[in-house]
Amino acid sequence: MNKLFVILLLVPVLVFGKKKKHENQHMLPGRWVEVKRMTLDSTIVPFTDTLFMTFQMRDTFTYRLRDGFVYRGKYTYDEDDHLDFGTVSYTVALRRQKSLILTNPAGIYFYAVDTSDTAAVIVLAKEDKILPVTDIDVMIGHWNVYKRTIDKEGGGVDYSNEIKTVYITGPSSDDKMGYLYCGADGIDNASWYIKGLTSDQTLDCDGKKPRNIKVVKCQKGEMILSENGVNYFLKQFK
């Protein structure tokens, strides 16, 4: 048989037999808060660990439970409505401008647009003076990062060291005054502990390696920390 004829016979098989790739879809940028939760049999479930999600440009997201860690990364959302954050995944059952319903084997989650001010930029009024932080006791509490900025001279972020949550306990019997949860730290596995607050407003930390973090501000429910050109803005979410 003529070789050219055999090649022509194979071309349709190669072209039409090629499987179509799933195309990634995109969620519109916006902030969402969980307003209702149900089991898969539609039983309403009371909850206090409210879920918050933020979709950002370039398929990036933030995801956290109330008073929990803030997870950041890239999501995937395919044409079969599978939404995957890496650590948790859902099926998008409904997507509207002001409502979103997600499901997974654990339940059904109803979201509304988050209009709270928890992610708003705080600007100090001209008459508001930043007070010096001289005692670690004024910092006691569970603080969550809600925003991060990098100075022009900053060298970027090492995500394994990126601060997510700070828990200040104050003086204790084990000489640890608090903990830093960074990167993918679990709830009982902080990478660093706080040894104390120095006279120049620096948190002296130890753990994976020694670490010194400048306390820029701690007043009126907001704390700002700075390290190597990276600035962390924290609040005590209720």
VOTIVEX-243905 format. One record per residue (C-alpha): residue in one letter; x, y, z. Coordinates in steps of 0.25 Angstrom, whole numbers, plus 5000, padded with zeros to 4 digits. Example, Ala and Ser with C-alpha at 12.3 -4.5 7.8 and 13.67 -1.06 7.14 Angstrom:
a504949825031 s505549965029 
# end
This chain:
m500050005000 n500550144997 k501150205009 l500550345006 f499150275006 v499450215020 i499850345026 l498650415021 l497750305027 l498450325041 v498250475041 p496750475045 v497050385056 l498150475062 v497250595061 f495950555065 g496350455075 k497150555083 k496450575097 k495950725100 k496650785112 h495850835123 e495850985123 n496051065136 q494951165139 h495151285148 m494351345160 l494151495160 p494951565170 g494151585183 r493951555198 w493051445203 v492551405217 e491751285221 v490351305225 k489751165226 r490251025227 m489450895224 t489750745224 l489550675211 d488150635215 s487850785217 t487850785232 i488250925237 v489550925245 p489851025256 f491351075254 t492351175260 d493551145251 t493051235240 l493751225227 f494251345220 m494751345206 t495351455197 f495651435182 q496651515176 m497251545162 r498151435155 d497351325162 t497851355176 f497051345188 t497051355204 y496251265212 r496051255227 l495151215238 r494751315249 d495951335258 g496751235250 f497851235241 v497851315228 y498251225216 r498751285203 g499051225189 k498551195175 y497151125173 t496651045161 y495251045156 d494950955145 e493750945135 d493150835143 d493050935155 h494050875163 l494750985172 d496050945178 f496851025189 g497950915191 t497550885205 v496050875203 s495150865190 y493750885187 t492650875176 v492051005172 a490550985173 l490151125171 r490851255167 r490151385166 q490551535168 k490151535183 s490051385187 l490951265186 i490651115190 l491751015191 t491650865194 n492650755198 p492450625205 a492450695218 g491250785215 i490650905208 y491151045210 f490351175207 y491151305205 a490751445204 v491651565200 d492551605212 t492251755215 s492951765228 d494151855230 t495151735234 a495951755221 a495851905221 v497151985221 i497252065234 v497852205233 l498252275245 a497552415247 k498552535247 e498252555262 d498452405265 k499852385270 i500552245269 l500852215284 p502152135288 v501951995292 t502751975304 d502051855311 i501651725304 d500451715313 v499751815303 m499951715292 i499251595299 g498251525290 h498051445278 w498451535265 n498151495251 v498851555239 y497851625229 k498851695220 r500251695216 t501151795209 i502551795204 d503451915204 k504151955191 e505451915197 g504851785203 g505451655198 g504151575196 v503451475204 d503851335208 y502551275209 s502951165219 n503351285229 e502151375225 i501351415238 k499951365238 t499551375253 v500151435266 y499751385279 i500251465291 t500151405305 g500951495313 p501951435324 s501851285327 s502551175335 d503251125322 d503851265319 k503051265306 m502251395304 g501451355291 y501551285278 l501751315263 y500951225253 c501551235240 g501451165226 a500651045227 d500751025242 g499650945249 i498850995260 d499750925271 n501050935263 a501551075264 s502951095257 w503351205266 y503151245281 i503351385286 k504451405297 g504151545300 l503951695296 t505251775295 s505451915299 d505451955284 q504051895282 t504551765276 l503951625278 d505151535281 c504751405275 d505351265274 g504951135268 k505451085254 k506451195255 p506551325263 r505651435258 n505451585262 i504151655258 k503951805260 v502651845266 v502251975259 k500851995266 c499951925275 q498752005279 k497252025276 g497051875272 e498151875262 m499551825262 i500651855251 l501951765251 s503151785241 e504251695237 n505251705226 g504351805218 v503051725220 n501951785228 y500851705234 f499551775238 l498751695249 k497451695256 q496751615267 f495551565260 k494351535268 
# end
